[in-house]
Amino acid sequence: DGGITQSPKYLFRKEGQNVTLSCEQNLNHDAMYWYRQDPGQGLRLIYYSQIVNDFQKGDIAEGYSVSREKKESFPLTVTSAQKNPTAFYLCASSGTVQETQYFGPGTRLLVL
Amino acid sequence: GIQVEQSPPDLILQEGANSTLRCNFSDSVNNLQWFHQNPWGQLINLFYIPSGTKQNGRLSATTVATERYSLLYISSSQTTDSGVYFCAVVRGSQGNLIFGKGTKLSVKP
């Protein structure tokens, strides 16, 4: 069954802790993206990757890091430098950067 | 950067009614998508429509690229249509979507 999976569904972070959100796709898409959604708002781009071993910062990259070692995987790390990490995080992928983007179910990150 | 404005911000309908949601954008775009976000947060693709008109069941969309707007029509609304509808555009070669703030639709039985 093709699609995009994200885990965990809920994640709790303690002060000063780094946490990693998983995003996997089996659609054979080249491009992958991470977005952040705050309550009552649209999505904002954190990082994107057009191809394996390459990624670019989006509008709100500070306090986040990513890697793209495999085509199907694009994990996002929320570092301790991100002072306001509580949000809903959505991963997306597309065949190329100009094609339709499809979204995973999201991860809700809460700070303890 | 490009601005995306959606209207109305909130909309309450009685089941069976029709509605039109609008998306204005401030510059030319390569791509425009409409999404429905359900109460669980899942973003569901509705249309990829940089220009022209498309229909899918009770939903249809029209984008007039030269006038920088897109419209989403929902006919014979159902309670399951409730949620937030987002318009998002792509400008340039990077591919990242720029989202509006959405229209929150509530359909009452």
Interface residues (C-beta under 8 A of the other chain):
Chain A: A31 Y33 Y35 Q37 G40 Q41 G42 L43 R44 L45 Y48 Q50 Q56 G58 F88 L90 A92 S94 T96 V97 Q98 E99 T100 Q101 Y102 F103 P105 G106 R108
Chain B: V4 N30 N31 Q33 F35 W40 G41 Q42 L43 N45 Y48 F86 A88 V90 S93 Q94 G95 N96 L97 I98 F99 G100 K101 G102
